[in-house]
Amino acid sequence: MADHQPLLVACPRCRTRTPWEGNPHRPFCSDRCRTVDLGRWADEEYRIPGPQVDPETIDNLIEFPRKD
């Protein structure tokens, strides 16, 4: 029977080759890389391209509770 080679993927943060199977942090190599990536999303360093939206338009789409 042939040896089964584990699937290795590059960590999207540091590019370290890491196993896919059994990796609790996948697709990242570690909790640190996963946390750094999450922080970059939170700091808006990553963006998904799309049309520019006027902030006033967004405010008009959200229904806020009245303060009566």
PQR file of N, CA, C, O and H, with PARSE charges and radii, in Angstrom:
ATOM      1  N   MET A   1       0.843  -1.164   0.000 -0.4000 1.5000
ATOM      2  CA  MET A   1       0.000   0.000   0.000 -0.0000 2.0000
ATOM      3  C   MET A   1       0.901   1.244   0.000  0.5500 1.7000
ATOM      4  O   MET A   1       1.900   1.283   0.718 -0.5500 1.4000
ATOM      5  N   ALA A   2       0.556   2.242  -0.789 -0.4000 1.5000
ATOM      6  CA  ALA A   2       1.360   3.452  -0.909 -0.0000 2.0000
ATOM      7  C   ALA A   2       1.189   4.330   0.325  0.5500 1.7000
ATOM      8  O   ALA A   2       0.123   4.373   0.938 -0.5500 1.4000
ATOM      9  H   ALA A   2      -0.256   2.211  -1.372  0.4000 1.0000
ATOM     10  N   ASP A   3       2.279   5.034   0.674 -0.4000 1.5000
ATOM     11  CA  ASP A   3       2.202   5.978   1.792 -0.0000 2.0000
ATOM     12  C   ASP A   3       1.296   7.144   1.417  0.5500 1.7000
ATOM     13  O   ASP A   3       1.359   7.673   0.307 -0.5500 1.4000
ATOM     14  H   ASP A   3       3.145   4.999   0.176  0.4000 1.0000
ATOM     15  N   HIS A   4       0.458   7.528   2.363 -0.4000 1.5000
ATOM     16  CA  HIS A   4      -0.446   8.661   2.152 -0.0000 2.0000
ATOM     17  C   HIS A   4       0.251   9.924   2.631  0.5500 1.7000
ATOM     18  O   HIS A   4       0.520  10.075   3.823 -0.5500 1.4000
ATOM     19  H   HIS A   4       0.406   7.099   3.265  0.4000 1.0000
ATOM     20  N   GLN A   5       0.543  10.827   1.712 -0.4000 1.5000
ATOM     21  CA  GLN A   5       1.172  12.096   2.059 -0.0000 2.0000
ATOM     22  C   GLN A   5       0.098  13.082   2.498  0.5500 1.7000
ATOM     23  O   GLN A   5      -0.895  13.262   1.792 -0.5500 1.4000
ATOM     24  H   GLN A   5       0.324  10.705   0.744  0.4000 1.0000
ATOM     25  N   PRO A   6       0.279  13.727   3.656 -0.5600 1.5000
ATOM     26  CA  PRO A   6      -0.725  14.689   4.111  0.2800 2.0000
ATOM     27  C   PRO A   6      -0.755  15.909   3.191  0.5500 1.7000
ATOM     28  O   PRO A   6       0.269  16.329   2.652 -0.5500 1.4000
ATOM     29  N   LEU A   7      -1.945  16.460   3.030 -0.4000 1.5000
ATOM     30  CA  LEU A   7      -2.104  17.666   2.227 -0.0000 2.0000
ATOM     31  C   LEU A   7      -1.531  18.839   3.001  0.5500 1.7000
ATOM     32  O   LEU A   7      -1.959  19.120   4.120 -0.5500 1.4000
ATOM     33  H   LEU A   7      -2.777  16.119   3.468  0.4000 1.0000
ATOM     34  N   LEU A   8      -0.565  19.522   2.408 -0.4000 1.5000
ATOM     35  CA  LEU A   8       0.035  20.699   3.015 -0.0000 2.0000
ATOM     36  C   LEU A   8      -0.446  21.928   2.267  0.5500 1.7000
ATOM     37  O   LEU A   8      -0.481  21.949   1.037 -0.5500 1.4000
ATOM     38  H   LEU A   8      -0.217  19.294   1.499  0.4000 1.0000
ATOM     39  N   VAL A   9      -0.813  22.946   3.019 -0.4000 1.5000
ATOM     40  CA  VAL A   9      -1.262  24.208   2.431 -0.0000 2.0000
ATOM     41  C   VAL A   9      -0.413  25.337   3.009  0.5500 1.7000
ATOM     42  O   VAL A   9       0.136  25.217   4.104 -0.5500 1.4000
ATOM     43  H   VAL A   9      -0.784  22.930   4.018  0.4000 1.0000
ATOM     44  N   ALA A  10      -0.313  26.423   2.266 -0.4000 1.5000
ATOM     45  CA  ALA A  10       0.439  27.580   2.741 -0.0000 2.0000
ATOM     46  C   ALA A  10      -0.461  28.433   3.631  0.5500 1.7000
ATOM     47  O   ALA A  10      -1.589  28.756   3.261 -0.5500 1.4000
ATOM     48  H   ALA A  10      -0.758  26.521   1.376  0.4000 1.0000
ATOM     49  N   CYS A  11       0.038  28.787   4.783 -0.4000 1.5000
ATOM     50  CA  CYS A  11      -0.696  29.667   5.692 -0.0000 2.0000
ATOM     51  C   CYS A  11      -0.899  31.003   4.972  0.5500 1.7000
ATOM     52  O   CYS A  11       0.065  31.563   4.450 -0.5500 1.4000
ATOM     53  H   CYS A  11       0.955  28.525   5.084  0.4000 1.0000
ATOM     54  N   PRO A  12      -2.132  31.528   4.930 -0.5600 1.5000
ATOM     55  CA  PRO A  12      -2.374  32.781   4.216  0.2800 2.0000
ATOM     56  C   PRO A  12      -1.654  33.975   4.838  0.5500 1.7000
ATOM     57  O   PRO A  12      -1.496  35.006   4.184 -0.5500 1.4000
ATOM     58  N   ARG A  13      -1.223  33.855   6.069 -0.4000 1.5000
ATOM     59  CA  ARG A  13      -0.563  34.966   6.760 -0.0000 2.0000
ATOM     60  C   ARG A  13       0.950  34.931   6.575  0.5500 1.7000
ATOM     61  O   ARG A  13       1.539  35.914   6.127 -0.5500 1.4000
ATOM     62  H   ARG A  13      -1.351  33.017   6.601  0.4000 1.0000
ATOM     63  N   CYS A  14       1.591  33.800   6.916 -0.4000 1.5000
ATOM     64  CA  CYS A  14       3.066  33.739   6.900 -0.0000 2.0000
ATOM     65  C   CYS A  14       3.634  32.836   5.812  0.5500 1.7000
ATOM     66  O   CYS A  14       4.850  32.771   5.633 -0.5500 1.4000
ATOM     67  H   CYS A  14       1.112  33.001   7.280  0.4000 1.0000
ATOM     68  N   ARG A  15       2.776  32.148   5.095 -0.4000 1.5000
ATOM     69  CA  ARG A  15       3.141  31.256   3.984 -0.0000 2.0000
ATOM     70  C   ARG A  15       3.847  29.968   4.428  0.5500 1.7000
ATOM     71  O   ARG A  15       4.378  29.247   3.583 -0.5500 1.4000
ATOM     72  H   ARG A  15       1.788  32.201   5.241  0.4000 1.0000
ATOM     73  N   THR A  16       3.864  29.664   5.726 -0.4000 1.5000
ATOM     74  CA  THR A  16       4.427  28.410   6.215 -0.0000 2.0000
ATOM     75  C   THR A  16       3.577  27.250   5.735  0.5500 1.7000
ATOM     76  O   THR A  16       2.349  27.313   5.803 -0.5500 1.4000
ATOM     77  H   THR A  16       3.432  30.250   6.412  0.4000 1.0000
ATOM     78  N   ARG A  17       4.212  26.186   5.250 -0.4000 1.5000
ATOM     79  CA  ARG A  17       3.485  24.992   4.824 -0.0000 2.0000
ATOM     80  C   ARG A  17       2.992  24.271   6.066  0.5500 1.7000
ATOM     81  O   ARG A  17       3.773  23.963   6.967 -0.5500 1.4000
ATOM     82  H   ARG A  17       5.210  26.134   5.195  0.4000 1.0000
ATOM     83  N   THR A  18       1.701  24.005   6.112 -0.4000 1.5000
ATOM     84  CA  THR A  18       1.089  23.399   7.288 -0.0000 2.0000
ATOM     85  C   THR A  18       0.080  22.344   6.860  0.5500 1.7000
ATOM     86  O   THR A  18      -0.561  22.498   5.821 -0.5500 1.4000
ATOM     87  H   THR A  18       1.066  24.256   5.381  0.4000 1.0000
ATOM     88  N   PRO A  19      -0.077  21.276   7.637 -0.5600 1.5000
ATOM     89  CA  PRO A  19      -1.040  20.234   7.251  0.2800 2.0000
ATOM     90  C   PRO A  19      -2.476  20.729   7.334  0.5500 1.7000
ATOM     91  O   PRO A  19      -2.833  21.493   8.231 -0.5500 1.4000
ATOM     92  N   TRP A  20      -3.290  20.286   6.393 -0.4000 1.5000
ATOM     93  CA  TRP A  20      -4.709  20.647   6.385 -0.0000 2.0000
ATOM     94  C   TRP A  20      -5.478  19.792   7.384  0.5500 1.7000
ATOM     95  O   TRP A  20      -6.252  20.315   8.186 -0.5500 1.4000
ATOM     96  H   TRP A  20      -3.001  19.665   5.664  0.4000 1.0000
ATOM     97  N   GLU A  21      -5.269  18.494   7.339 -0.4000 1.5000
ATOM     98  CA  GLU A  21      -5.992  17.564   8.214 -0.0000 2.0000
ATOM     99  C   GLU A  21      -5.499  17.691   9.642  0.5500 1.7000
ATOM    100  O   GLU A  21      -4.295  17.745   9.892 -0.5500 1.4000
ATOM    101  H   GLU A  21      -4.641  18.069   6.688  0.4000 1.0000
ATOM    102  N   GLY A  22      -6.439  17.739  10.576 -0.4000 1.5000
ATOM    103  CA  GLY A  22      -6.084  17.757  11.981 -0.0000 2.0000
ATOM    104  C   GLY A  22      -5.546  19.089  12.484  0.5500 1.7000
ATOM    105  O   GLY A  22      -5.093  19.175  13.625 -0.5500 1.4000
ATOM    106  H   GLY A  22      -7.417  17.695  10.373  0.4000 1.0000
ATOM    107  N   ASN A  23      -5.586  20.115  11.668 -0.4000 1.5000
ATOM    108  CA  ASN A  23      -5.072  21.431  12.066 -0.0000 2.0000
ATOM    109  C   ASN A  23      -6.237  22.265  12.601  0.5500 1.7000
ATOM    110  O   ASN A  23      -7.112  22.659  11.829 -0.5500 1.4000
ATOM    111  H   ASN A  23      -5.954  20.046  10.741  0.4000 1.0000
ATOM    112  N   PRO A  24      -6.265  22.540  13.904 -0.5600 1.5000
ATOM    113  CA  PRO A  24      -7.393  23.291  14.473  0.2800 2.0000
ATOM    114  C   PRO A  24      -7.414  24.761  14.049  0.5500 1.7000
ATOM    115  O   PRO A  24      -8.403  25.457  14.281 -0.5500 1.4000
ATOM    116  N   HIS A  25      -6.330  25.238  13.430 -0.4000 1.5000
ATOM    117  CA  HIS A  25      -6.243  26.643  13.042 -0.0000 2.0000
ATOM    118  C   HIS A  25      -6.401  26.860  11.544  0.5500 1.7000
ATOM    119  O   HIS A  25      -6.264  27.984  11.059 -0.5500 1.4000
ATOM    120  H   HIS A  25      -5.527  24.673  13.242  0.4000 1.0000
ATOM    121  N   ARG A  26      -6.690  25.784  10.807 -0.4000 1.5000
ATOM    122  CA  ARG A  26      -6.705  25.909   9.357 -0.0000 2.0000
ATOM    123  C   ARG A  26      -7.651  26.980   8.870  0.5500 1.7000
ATOM    124  O   ARG A  26      -8.724  27.151   9.450 -0.5500 1.4000
ATOM    125  H   ARG A  26      -6.801  24.872  11.200  0.4000 1.0000
ATOM    126  N   PRO A  27      -7.302  27.695   7.846 -0.5600 1.5000
ATOM    127  CA  PRO A  27      -6.162  27.481   6.960  0.2800 2.0000
ATOM    128  C   PRO A  27      -4.852  28.074   7.477  0.5500 1.7000
ATOM    129  O   PRO A  27      -3.851  28.064   6.761 -0.5500 1.4000
ATOM    130  N   PHE A  28      -4.841  28.585   8.693 -0.4000 1.5000
ATOM    131  CA  PHE A  28      -3.631  29.181   9.248 -0.0000 2.0000
ATOM    132  C   PHE A  28      -2.770  28.119   9.908  0.5500 1.7000
ATOM    133  O   PHE A  28      -3.238  27.020  10.208 -0.5500 1.4000
ATOM    134  H   PHE A  28      -5.655  28.593   9.275  0.4000 1.0000
ATOM    135  N   CYS A  29      -1.497  28.461  10.131 -0.4000 1.5000
ATOM    136  CA  CYS A  29      -0.580  27.501  10.745 -0.0000 2.0000
ATOM    137  C   CYS A  29      -0.661  27.530  12.259  0.5500 1.7000
ATOM    138  O   CYS A  29      -0.275  26.563  12.915 -0.5500 1.4000
ATOM    139  H   CYS A  29      -1.117  29.353   9.887  0.4000 1.0000
ATOM    140  N   SER A  30      -1.155  28.619  12.828 -0.4000 1.5000
ATOM    141  CA  SER A  30      -1.157  28.752  14.286 -0.0000 2.0000
ATOM    142  C   SER A  30      -2.257  29.710  14.731  0.5500 1.7000
ATOM    143  O   SER A  30      -2.859  30.418  13.924 -0.5500 1.4000
ATOM    144  H   SER A  30      -1.470  29.405  12.296  0.4000 1.0000
ATOM    145  N   ASP A  31      -2.498  29.707  16.038 -0.4000 1.5000
ATOM    146  CA  ASP A  31      -3.466  30.641  16.608 -0.0000 2.0000
ATOM    147  C   ASP A  31      -2.986  32.074  16.420  0.5500 1.7000
ATOM    148  O   ASP A  31      -3.794  32.978  16.204 -0.5500 1.4000
ATOM    149  H   ASP A  31      -2.008  29.131  16.693  0.4000 1.0000
ATOM    150  N   ARG A  32      -1.681  32.285  16.499 -0.4000 1.5000
ATOM    151  CA  ARG A  32      -1.134  33.629  16.320 -0.0000 2.0000
ATOM    152  C   ARG A  32      -1.459  34.174  14.933  0.5500 1.7000
ATOM    153  O   ARG A  32      -1.947  35.298  14.815 -0.5500 1.4000
ATOM    154  H   ARG A  32      -1.025  31.551  16.674  0.4000 1.0000
ATOM    155  N   CYS A  33      -1.199  33.404  13.888 -0.4000 1.5000
ATOM    156  CA  CYS A  33      -1.490  33.862  12.519 -0.0000 2.0000
ATOM    157  C   CYS A  33      -2.983  34.113  12.342  0.5500 1.7000
ATOM    158  O   CYS A  33      -3.377  35.075  11.684 -0.5500 1.4000
ATOM    159  H   CYS A  33      -0.802  32.491  13.983  0.4000 1.0000
ATOM    160  N   ARG A  34      -3.810  33.256  12.924 -0.4000 1.5000
ATOM    161  CA  ARG A  34      -5.256  33.426  12.823 -0.0000 2.0000
ATOM    162  C   ARG A  34      -5.694  34.726  13.510  0.5500 1.7000
ATOM    163  O   ARG A  34      -6.535  35.455  12.984 -0.5500 1.4000
ATOM    164  H   ARG A  34      -3.490  32.474  13.458  0.4000 1.0000
ATOM    165  N   THR A  35      -5.120  35.012  14.686 -0.4000 1.5000
ATOM    166  CA  THR A  35      -5.472  36.214  15.431 -0.0000 2.0000
ATOM    167  C   THR A  35      -4.979  37.475  14.727  0.5500 1.7000
ATOM    168  O   THR A  35      -5.691  38.478  14.690 -0.5500 1.4000
ATOM    169  H   THR A  35      -4.437  34.420  15.113  0.4000 1.0000
ATOM    170  N   VAL A  36      -3.775  37.435  14.171 -0.4000 1.5000
ATOM    171  CA  VAL A  36      -3.248  38.581  13.421 -0.0000 2.0000
ATOM    172  C   VAL A  36      -4.147  38.881  12.230  0.5500 1.7000
ATOM    173  O   VAL A  36      -4.449  40.043  11.956 -0.5500 1.4000
ATOM    174  H   VAL A  36      -3.197  36.620  14.201  0.4000 1.0000
ATOM    175  N   ASP A  37      -4.572  37.849  11.527 -0.4000 1.5000
ATOM    176  CA  ASP A  37      -5.453  38.038  10.370 -0.0000 2.0000
ATOM    177  C   ASP A  37      -6.787  38.640  10.789  0.5500 1.7000
ATOM    178  O   ASP A  37      -7.291  39.544  10.122 -0.5500 1.4000
ATOM    179  H   ASP A  37      -4.327  36.906  11.749  0.4000 1.0000
ATOM    180  N   LEU A  38      -7.366  38.153  11.882 -0.4000 1.5000
ATOM    181  CA  LEU A  38      -8.631  38.701  12.381 -0.0000 2.0000
ATOM    182  C   LEU A  38      -8.468  40.178  12.738  0.5500 1.7000
ATOM    183  O   LEU A  38      -9.346  40.990  12.447 -0.5500 1.4000
ATOM    184  H   LEU A  38      -6.958  37.419  12.423  0.4000 1.0000
ATOM    185  N   GLY A  39      -7.344  40.523  13.370 -0.4000 1.5000
ATOM    186  CA  GLY A  39      -7.077  41.915  13.718 -0.0000 2.0000
ATOM    187  C   GLY A  39      -6.986  42.806  12.498  0.5500 1.7000
ATOM    188  O   GLY A  39      -7.424  43.956  12.531 -0.5500 1.4000
ATOM    189  H   GLY A  39      -6.630  39.864  13.607  0.4000 1.0000
ATOM    190  N   ARG A  40      -6.424  42.289  11.427 -0.4000 1.5000
ATOM    191  CA  ARG A  40      -6.336  43.084  10.196 -0.0000 2.0000
ATOM    192  C   ARG A  40      -7.713  43.335   9.597  0.5500 1.7000
ATOM    193  O   ARG A  40      -7.969  44.414   9.064 -0.5500 1.4000
ATOM    194  H   ARG A  40      -6.069  41.355  11.400  0.4000 1.0000
ATOM    195  N   TRP A  41      -8.599  42.350   9.680 -0.4000 1.5000
ATOM    196  CA  TRP A  41      -9.973  42.574   9.225 -0.0000 2.0000
ATOM    197  C   TRP A  41     -10.644  43.626  10.111  0.5500 1.7000
ATOM    198  O   TRP A  41     -11.330  44.519   9.614 -0.5500 1.4000
ATOM    199  H   TRP A  41      -8.391  41.473  10.113  0.4000 1.0000
ATOM    200  N   ALA A  42     -10.442  43.512  11.428 -0.4000 1.5000
ATOM    201  CA  ALA A  42     -11.072  44.450  12.366 -0.0000 2.0000
ATOM    202  C   ALA A  42     -10.552  45.876  12.165  0.5500 1.7000
ATOM    203  O   ALA A  42     -11.300  46.838  12.335 -0.5500 1.4000
ATOM    204  H   ALA A  42      -9.885  42.787  11.832  0.4000 1.0000
ATOM    205  N   ASP A  43      -9.288  46.012  11.808 -0.4000 1.5000
ATOM    206  CA  ASP A  43      -8.702  47.335  11.550 -0.0000 2.0000
ATOM    207  C   ASP A  43      -8.973  47.834  10.139  0.5500 1.7000
ATOM    208  O   ASP A  43      -8.487  48.891   9.737 -0.5500 1.4000
ATOM    209  H   ASP A  43      -8.680  45.231  11.669  0.4000 1.0000
ATOM    210  N   GLU A  44      -9.759  47.057   9.388 -0.4000 1.5000
ATOM    211  CA  GLU A  44     -10.137  47.383   8.009 -0.0000 2.0000
ATOM    212  C   GLU A  44      -8.936  47.492   7.072  0.5500 1.7000
ATOM    213  O   GLU A  44      -8.944  48.280   6.126 -0.5500 1.4000
ATOM    214  H   GLU A  44     -10.154  46.198   9.714  0.4000 1.0000
ATOM    215  N   GLU A  45      -7.893  46.682   7.352 -0.4000 1.5000
ATOM    216  CA  GLU A  45      -6.752  46.620   6.438 -0.0000 2.0000
ATOM    217  C   GLU A  45      -7.113  45.802   5.198  0.5500 1.7000
ATOM    218  O   GLU A  45      -6.563  46.025   4.120 -0.5500 1.4000
ATOM    219  H   GLU A  45      -7.887  46.043   8.120  0.4000 1.0000
ATOM    220  N   TYR A  46      -8.033  44.862   5.353 -0.4000 1.5000
ATOM    221  CA  TYR A  46      -8.533  44.079   4.231 -0.0000 2.0000
ATOM    222  C   TYR A  46      -9.895  44.639   3.850  0.5500 1.7000
ATOM    223  O   TYR A  46     -10.686  45.023   4.712 -0.5500 1.4000
ATOM    224  H   TYR A  46      -8.481  44.681   6.229  0.4000 1.0000
ATOM    225  N   ARG A  47     -10.151  44.681   2.587 -0.4000 1.5000
ATOM    226  CA  ARG A  47     -11.449  45.161   2.117 -0.0000 2.0000
ATOM    227  C   ARG A  47     -11.923  44.300   0.952  0.5500 1.7000
ATOM    228  O   ARG A  47     -11.125  43.814   0.151 -0.5500 1.4000
ATOM    229  H   ARG A  47      -9.508  44.370   1.886  0.4000 1.0000
ATOM    230  N   ILE A  48     -13.207  44.128   0.878 -0.4000 1.5000
ATOM    231  CA  ILE A  48     -13.810  43.417  -0.242 -0.0000 2.0000
ATOM    232  C   ILE A  48     -14.282  44.483  -1.223  0.5500 1.7000
ATOM    233  O   ILE A  48     -15.060  45.362  -0.851 -0.5500 1.4000
ATOM    234  H   ILE A  48     -13.855  44.523   1.529  0.4000 1.0000
ATOM    235  N   PRO A  49     -13.820  44.417  -2.476 -0.5600 1.5000
ATOM    236  CA  PRO A  49     -14.182  45.462  -3.440  0.2800 2.0000
ATOM    237  C   PRO A  49     -15.682  45.514  -3.686  0.5500 1.7000
ATOM    238  O   PRO A  49     -16.366  44.491  -3.711 -0.5500 1.4000
ATOM    239  N   GLY A  50     -16.162  46.706  -3.863 -0.4000 1.5000
ATOM    240  CA  GLY A  50     -17.574  46.923  -4.144 -0.0000 2.0000
ATOM    241  C   GLY A  50     -17.800  48.393  -4.423  0.5500 1.7000
ATOM    242  O   GLY A  50     -16.888  49.205  -4.271 -0.5500 1.4000
ATOM    243  H   GLY A  50     -15.607  47.538  -3.843  0.4000 1.0000
ATOM    244  N   PRO A  51     -18.996  48.736  -4.825 -0.5600 1.5000
ATOM    245  CA  PRO A  51     -19.274  50.143  -5.119  0.2800 2.0000
ATOM    246  C   PRO A  51     -19.244  50.990  -3.845  0.5500 1.7000
ATOM    247  O   PRO A  51     -19.580  50.513  -2.761 -0.5500 1.4000
ATOM    248  N   GLN A  52     -18.840  52.240  -3.991 -0.4000 1.5000
ATOM    249  CA  GLN A  52     -18.846  53.186  -2.878 -0.0000 2.0000
ATOM    250  C   GLN A  52     -20.285  53.472  -2.471  0.5500 1.7000
ATOM    251  O   GLN A  52     -21.141  53.697  -3.327 -0.5500 1.4000
ATOM    252  H   GLN A  52     -18.567  52.627  -4.872  0.4000 1.0000
ATOM    253  N   VAL A  53     -20.555  53.466  -1.167 -0.4000 1.5000
ATOM    254  CA  VAL A  53     -21.903  53.706  -0.668 -0.0000 2.0000
ATOM    255  C   VAL A  53     -21.885  54.969   0.177  0.5500 1.7000
ATOM    256  O   VAL A  53     -21.017  55.143   1.033 -0.5500 1.4000
ATOM    257  H   VAL A  53     -19.860  53.284  -0.472  0.4000 1.0000
ATOM    258  N   ASP A  54     -22.834  55.835  -0.065 -0.4000 1.5000
ATOM    259  CA  ASP A  54     -22.974  57.076   0.691 -0.0000 2.0000
ATOM    260  C   ASP A  54     -23.426  56.732   2.117  0.5500 1.7000
ATOM    261  O   ASP A  54     -24.425  56.033   2.285 -0.5500 1.4000
ATOM    262  H   ASP A  54     -23.539  55.693  -0.759  0.4000 1.0000
ATOM    263  N   PRO A  55     -22.703  57.215   3.158 -0.5600 1.5000
ATOM    264  CA  PRO A  55     -23.086  56.896   4.540  0.2800 2.0000
ATOM    265  C   PRO A  55     -24.520  57.310   4.877  0.5500 1.7000
ATOM    266  O   PRO A  55     -25.163  56.653   5.696 -0.5500 1.4000
ATOM    267  N   GLU A  56     -25.033  58.370   4.274 -0.4000 1.5000
ATOM    268  CA  GLU A  56     -26.408  58.797   4.540 -0.0000 2.0000
ATOM    269  C   GLU A  56     -27.403  57.752   4.033  0.5500 1.7000
ATOM    270  O   GLU A  56     -28.441  57.520   4.654 -0.5500 1.4000
ATOM    271  H   GLU A  56     -24.511  58.904   3.609  0.4000 1.0000
ATOM    272  N   THR A  57     -27.084  57.134   2.915 -0.4000 1.5000
ATOM    273  CA  THR A  57     -27.931  56.081   2.371 -0.0000 2.0000
ATOM    274  C   THR A  57     -28.008  54.919   3.358  0.5500 1.7000
ATOM    275  O   THR A  57     -29.082  54.356   3.570 -0.5500 1.4000
ATOM    276  H   THR A  57     -26.241  57.322   2.411  0.4000 1.0000
ATOM    277  N   ILE A  58     -26.875  54.558   3.962 -0.4000 1.5000
ATOM    278  CA  ILE A  58     -26.855  53.470   4.943 -0.0000 2.0000
ATOM    279  C   ILE A  58     -27.727  53.839   6.133  0.5500 1.7000
ATOM    280  O   ILE A  58     -28.508  53.017   6.611 -0.5500 1.4000
ATOM    281  H   ILE A  58     -26.003  55.016   3.790  0.4000 1.0000
ATOM    282  N   ASP A  59     -27.596  55.080   6.618 -0.4000 1.5000
ATOM    283  CA  ASP A  59     -28.409  55.510   7.763 -0.0000 2.0000
ATOM    284  C   ASP A  59     -29.899  55.406   7.457  0.5500 1.7000
ATOM    285  O   ASP A  59     -30.693  55.092   8.343 -0.5500 1.4000
ATOM    286  H   ASP A  59     -26.961  55.748   6.230  0.4000 1.0000
ATOM    287  N   ASN A  60     -30.281  55.665   6.224 -0.4000 1.5000
ATOM    288  CA  ASN A  60     -31.691  55.592   5.844 -0.0000 2.0000
ATOM    289  C   ASN A  60     -32.196  54.159   5.731  0.5500 1.7000
ATOM    290  O   ASN A  60     -33.403  53.924   5.786 -0.5500 1.4000
ATOM    291  H   ASN A  60     -29.637  55.921   5.504  0.4000 1.0000
ATOM    292  N   LEU A  61     -31.286  53.198   5.575 -0.4000 1.5000
ATOM    293  CA  LEU A  61     -31.672  51.789   5.472 -0.0000 2.0000
ATOM    294  C   LEU A  61     -31.861  51.147   6.840  0.5500 1.7000
ATOM    295  O   LEU A  61     -32.570  50.149   6.968 -0.5500 1.4000
ATOM    296  H   LEU A  61     -30.305  53.389   5.530  0.4000 1.0000
ATOM    297  N   ILE A  62     -31.228  51.718   7.864 -0.4000 1.5000
ATOM    298  CA  ILE A  62     -31.289  51.155   9.198 -0.0000 2.0000
ATOM    299  C   ILE A  62     -32.381  51.856   9.989  0.5500 1.7000
ATOM    300  O   ILE A  62     -32.400  53.082  10.099 -0.5500 1.4000
ATOM    301  H   ILE A  62     -30.651  52.529   7.760  0.4000 1.0000
ATOM    302  N   GLU A  63     -33.288  51.060  10.537 -0.4000 1.5000
ATOM    303  CA  GLU A  63     -34.382  51.634  11.311 -0.0000 2.0000
ATOM    304  C   GLU A  63     -33.975  51.649  12.778  0.5500 1.7000
ATOM    305  O   GLU A  63     -33.824  50.597  13.399 -0.5500 1.4000
ATOM    306  H   GLU A  63     -33.273  50.064  10.448  0.4000 1.0000
ATOM    307  N   PHE A  64     -33.801  52.832  13.321 -0.4000 1.5000
ATOM    308  CA  PHE A  64     -33.403  53.003  14.707 -0.0000 2.0000
ATOM    309  C   PHE A  64     -34.637  53.139  15.604  0.5500 1.7000
ATOM    310  O   PHE A  64     -35.642  53.711  15.182 -0.5500 1.4000
ATOM    311  H   PHE A  64     -33.924  53.687  12.816  0.4000 1.0000
ATOM    312  N   PRO A  65     -34.576  52.626  16.823 -0.5600 1.5000
ATOM    313  CA  PRO A  65     -35.727  52.776  17.733  0.2800 2.0000
ATOM    314  C   PRO A  65     -35.930  54.240  18.121  0.5500 1.7000
ATOM    315  O   PRO A  65     -34.974  55.002  18.265 -0.5500 1.4000
ATOM    316  N   ARG A  66     -37.185  54.608  18.285 -0.4000 1.5000
ATOM    317  CA  ARG A  66     -37.510  55.983  18.684 -0.0000 2.0000
ATOM    318  C   ARG A  66     -37.160  56.205  20.144  0.5500 1.7000
ATOM    319  O   ARG A  66     -37.240  55.288  20.961 -0.5500 1.4000
ATOM    320  H   ARG A  66     -37.962  53.989  18.169  0.4000 1.0000
ATOM    321  N   LYS A  67     -36.775  57.423  20.461 -0.4000 1.5000
ATOM    322  CA  LYS A  67     -36.457  57.794  21.833 -0.0000 2.0000
ATOM    323  C   LYS A  67     -37.541  58.709  22.374  0.5500 1.7000
ATOM    324  O   LYS A  67     -37.266  59.836  22.785 -0.5500 1.4000
ATOM    325  H   LYS A  67     -36.710  58.168  19.797  0.4000 1.0000
ATOM    326  N   ASP A  68     -38.776  58.219  22.373 -0.4000 1.5000
ATOM    327  CA  ASP A  68     -39.920  59.020  22.862 -0.0000 2.0000
ATOM    328  C   ASP A  68     -40.059  58.930  24.351  0.5500 1.7000
ATOM    329  O   ASP A  68     -40.963  59.538  24.924 -0.5500 1.4000
ATOM    330  H   ASP A  68     -39.000  57.303  22.039  0.4000 1.0000
TER
END
